[in-house]
Amino acid sequence: MNFFELINRCLAELGLEESGSFDGFGGEAHIYLKKILNRINSKICEACFNSGYYCAVDKDGNYKQNMEAATDKSIIPGFISSDILTYGACLEYKCDPAYSKFAYWYGMYCEALKLFETCRKMNIFLSDTEIINHKDFIRTKKTGSDFSFPPC
């Protein structure tokens, strides 16, 4: 799933208006969502791929630090990255466990992390790296402190 599709998927989950073009993502909510997606993507790449600087790839196969263009993609395998990034971004965007979809997003996010970890342990797409801790990736907007979620 490319950056444009990820943003629209997040907007749909959040109940916000999707855009027909990448240029339509200029509002404050869109900019904030882009930052969240890249922050989560970077944290997972640092923990699991030891990639340091490169967490995304453009349409020509060039590696880069962040997803910026509509066609950029995460280096996390697509069948897992879309759920981890979408639901993780929704959790961070809302930051309110009382929100009606919060428990659903959290469950989907945890399931995606579990699948990712299972694939990693089975060496399906990763070398042996440290275990992902979902609490490292979700931070509150107001305080920057960790949510106190139970483990996935």
Secondary structure, DSSP 4 states (H G I P E B T S, - for coil): --HHHHHHHHHHHHTPPP-SSGGG--SHHHHHHHHHHHHHHHHHHHHHT--TT--EE-TTS-EESS--STT-EESS-HHHHHHHHHHHHHHHHH--TTSTTHHHHHHHHHHHHHHHHHHHHTTSS--S-PPP-GGGT-B-TTT-PBP-PPP-
